[in-house]
Amino acid sequence: MISILFVDDEVMLLNSLRRMLRSKSSKWKMHFMDSGPKALELLKDEHIDIIVTDMRMPMMSGAELLKEVRKLYPHINRIILSGHADQEILIKSTQVAHQYIAKPIDSKKFIHILERAADFIGTLTNRGMISLVSKVESMPSPPENVQQVLNIINDETSSIKDVSEVVSKDMGMTSNLLKIVNSAFFGIPRRIAEAKDAIAFLGLDILKALVLSDHLFAVFDFKKLKGFSCSMLWEHCLQSAFIAKTLIKTHSEDQKEIDNTFIAGMLHDVGKLVLGYTLTEEFEKIIQISQAENRAIYKVEMERLGFTHAEVGTYFIGLWGMSQQLIEAIRFHHSPQSALETGDKVVIAILLADYFEHQFNVIHPDYDQPHIDMGLLDDLGLLDYFKNCQKIAEDYFTQNKEG
């Protein structure tokens, strides 16, 4: 049973949460505390999976509480509650939380967020991997400007204008955004020169993925990690995102699905960054073995660690509160049967995009190429779909090489 701890100094709000969540009592073990110190005392004796805390509390603020929880119980999924008036505090303190929920609380949305977090935790089985990824808490947190952009994007009341005002104040972020949106990948006929136009073109979901990816790739310094190139990994992720988006646009008109596909493509290999950061020496050995024996990195990871970068990335992304669709797309991008059997367009698009990117963008001819069983595709009635996608991907690469 998933155990959730709610912390708020307003007793009326705690009582309201009790009533709101009464129907979940058979699935979740819930605890309610009215202060940070009481919550820490409870944590000494109770196993907690998720903590949800208010930010503004006397004696100990929500940020101070979550800082302690992060240090003492890094496995706990940390969620903060915040009103609009807390925005400045939120910007400075979200480095200790995985997600935040704006007040006033919308009951359906609140329950959905908790259900998603609970379902995600319920699927985790490799405790060694969870322990490892918990170390990622020592990663450099997003700079204030990056965090502010992410917070505004997450606020459903925000507009493109609100986001543009923040992005435009940061020359580095604006430069990177314009560089990406004007690249050959997007194939825009006219050059975009202002952040607001770039954001309007991309949409807020894709902007969020780009900002997160840009930050993650920027904070890792892998110059001493032999055989590993962050720039090549970034290009692979970006290329995979565009291939996946191209594939799904031929089979779906749902803009949310199209955006989710691009986001999953951008983030599908984030687990490699986490492994390189938390297990630098071991990951270097994995790369060396992979190159010396011409074996796929994920196969060597499984052999030496008992899990792969796909699983690590899944956990990492899951803590951010990403949708189940994105989580499965990242989780199964090296597991053809599992991906195909989901029947999910986004999950399958990421699997195929990664496969085709390796197939048509060959860097090392002897490198172990990913494999998809044609018999399995035939059994699932997806063989013609695969061949169609293969032709689309081939045309995509041909056009980009010619361009």
Disulfide bonds with the S-S distance in Angstrom:
none
